[in-house]
Amino acid sequence: MESPVNVKVWREHWQDEGDAAYLYRSLAAIEPDHKRADVYRRLAEVEERHVMLCSDVLKEQGETLPPFRPSLRARGLAWVGKSFGPEFLLSILLAEEGRELKGYLQAYKEAPIHGPKGTIGRLARETAEHAETLGKMLGRKGEPWHRTASGGYLRNVVYGFNDGLTANFGLIMGVIGAEFSEGTVLISGIAGLIADALSMGSSGYLAAKSEQEVYTHEVAMEREEIRLMPEVEKEEMALLYELKGMTPEEARQAAERIMADPEVALIEKTREELGIVPQAVTPLREGIITGIATGFGAFIPILPFLVASGSAAVWGSIVISMLSHFGVGAARSFFTGRGIIRSGMDMFLVGLGVAIVAYFIGWLLTGHF
């Protein structure tokens, strides 16, 4: 009897693998190069096998699955690929494969002895192969699932922009609610922009410094794992070597040789499993990028007051700020994995809520009790 598995996690794997197959089929349909299109079709076939593997695991737990339907996010990405070309969609798929691989590696490590370790291992190996294939198509060397620095910077841009937009929009709506002059609204908005940019920039700098400290902590934890449970670590390292193309026997022997020296094992584990590259984290650059993105976001609610006046400026600020909230929420879905519409609407409602609360607080503070 196999041990119970986390049904929710495996349903997510089932949906993700099906979405990947759908996107590879979409890529094949828009790719003008016949050889590359054939590669995408073969990748789709493997992903469809992954859907069946996930289905088998879920059925063993007594789960009944509906007919597969691609998620709204997957359909949106397919549209993006058709509109902007295959290369754009390739980069997103590579990030998705990397995320899936890390999830499978973690699941393999945590799976009980009588759980579906064999299935997880197969999914991990083939996902790694897909990531390497996509990486080569994009001209990237090495193991692409460890390439997180550029994604980190892009994430900082999106989240910094979001923070500046929401904070300054709330500030401006509060000043409008207090019935101050347009000049006061504009000055308040500019002051808010500067304060937000400096605050988020310094936060980005400190966060990057903290990340460097986390690297040190993760290495210390890995050292303890090697000391306390060497057999588990050896098994996980063998799987990592299998992902690189070794046979199971070759991978086991290589893992045994590495694990014979704990210090060598520590270096190998942190490089292969954690993908730790401390030099990729530059606190000053993180702070500058986050601060500039925050400033751009904070500028959005101010813009109408520079080109218009009266109610036109007020309503213009509200409209472009709300549309920007939806847009940045949709952009966040590429990092969170949530649906584009749902993520966009969440941020739209957050922006609306901030505006309403700030407006009435400003209104109340001017004596309207």
Beta strands, then each sheet from edge to edge (+ up, - down):
end
